[in-house]
Amino acid sequence: MKILVCVSKAPDTTSKIAFTNNNSSFDEAGVNFIVNPYDEWYALVRALELKEAQGGNVTVISVGGVDYEQIIRKALAIGADDAVRIDAPESDALSVSSHIANYAKDKGFDLILCGKETINYNGSVVPGMVAELLDMPLVALASKLDVANGVATCEREVTGGIEVLELNLPAVISAAKGMAEQRIPNMRGIMAARTKALEVVSVESTAATTSVNSYEMPPAKSACKFVDPTNAAELITLLHQEAKVI
């Protein structure tokens, strides 16, 4: 089974976030980037589990510049067999999706796995766009995935229960929490990653179809009010007059 895993870079969750160019651009200065956790912990690890159980090959793919190669090597160290970097800027989600689809369309992949979203943009649109561009079925937000005899069986949480879906391969699946457990690369994997194939594909840049007007930080948290546990009346008054439901 040939599996393609889409991976992206994201700021480490401990990074201090700032913006430049009149708050229209994310300031990457001093930011430590990691593999997007949904791509790494769930999509990539489940792909490796399927390969280990059934045989095959796992390829990771990213769209970005040379700075992406650090996160790609991390994915190779975890266990991916080879990697592809599409040498193009991340102009927007449609551009990224188009580059991935153009690469994958004639490569015979049985399964394309993505994390459900990136932790820096939370768009959750790339998996659907890739599926549409490749004319493949999509299951979004899957928390469980099994493959047998060319059929993928997925589970995902819905209001009031669990939805079970079956679809014929090839297909695109976006992975949510529960799909797999995080793996830590060992020294052998780290050393092996240095010699694994990383193909760089040059493409013509595509114009972005969306633009960012500005970013803004969320409002600072307000101070907490503490109410004596015996004073229910005060608590009720505060809930009615001051509490905000978000």
Rosetta blueprint (number, residue, H / E / L):
1 M L
2 K E
3 I E
4 L E
5 V E
6 C E
7 V L
8 S L
9 K E
10 A E
11 P E
12 D L
13 T L
14 T L
15 S L
16 K L
17 I L
18 A L
19 F E
20 T E
21 N L
22 N L
23 N L
24 S L
25 S E
26 F E
27 D L
28 E L
29 A L
30 G L
31 V L
32 N L
33 F E
34 I E
35 V E
36 N L
37 P H
38 Y H
39 D H
40 E H
41 W H
42 Y H
43 A H
44 L H
45 V H
46 R H
47 A H
48 L H
49 E H
50 L H
51 K H
52 E H
53 A H
54 Q H
55 G L
56 G L
57 N E
58 V E
59 T E
60 V E
61 I E
62 S E
63 V E
64 G L
65 G L
66 V H
67 D H
68 Y H
69 E H
70 Q H
71 I H
72 I H
73 R H
74 K H
75 A H
76 L H
77 A H
78 I H
79 G L
80 A L
81 D L
82 D E
83 A E
84 V E
85 R E
86 I E
87 D E
88 A L
89 P L
90 E L
91 S L
92 D L
93 A H
94 L H
95 S H
96 V H
97 S H
98 S H
99 H H
100 I H
101 A H
102 N H
103 Y H
104 A H
105 K L
106 D L
107 K L
108 G L
109 F L
110 D L
111 L E
112 I E
113 L E
114 C E
115 G E
116 K L
117 E L
118 T L
119 I L
120 N L
121 Y L
122 N L
123 G L
124 S L
125 V L
126 V H
127 P H
128 G H
129 M H
130 V H
131 A H
132 E H
133 L H
134 L H
135 D L
136 M L
137 P L
138 L E
139 V E
140 A E
141 L E
142 A E
143 S L
144 K E
145 L E
146 D E
147 V E
148 A E
149 N L
150 G L
151 V E
152 A E
153 T E
154 C E
155 E E
156 R E
157 E E
158 V E
159 T L
160 G L
161 G E
162 I E
163 E E
164 V E
165 L E
166 E E
167 L E
168 N E
169 L L
170 P L
171 A E
172 V E
173 I E
174 S E
175 A E
176 A L
177 K L
178 G L
179 M L
180 A L
181 E L
182 Q L
183 R L
184 I L
185 P L
186 N L
187 M H
188 R H
189 G H
190 I H
191 M H
192 A H
193 A H
194 R L
195 T L
196 K L
197 A L
198 L E
199 E E
200 V E
201 V E
202 S E
203 V L
204 E L
205 S L
206 T L
207 A L
208 A L
209 T L
210 T L
211 S L
212 V L
213 N L
214 S L
215 Y L
216 E L
217 M L
218 P L
219 P L
220 A L
221 K L
222 S L
223 A L
224 C L
225 K L
226 F L
227 V L
228 D L
229 P L
230 T L
231 N L
232 A H
233 A H
234 E H
235 L H
236 I H
237 T H
238 L H
239 L H
240 H H
241 Q H
242 E L
243 A L
244 K L
245 V L
246 I L
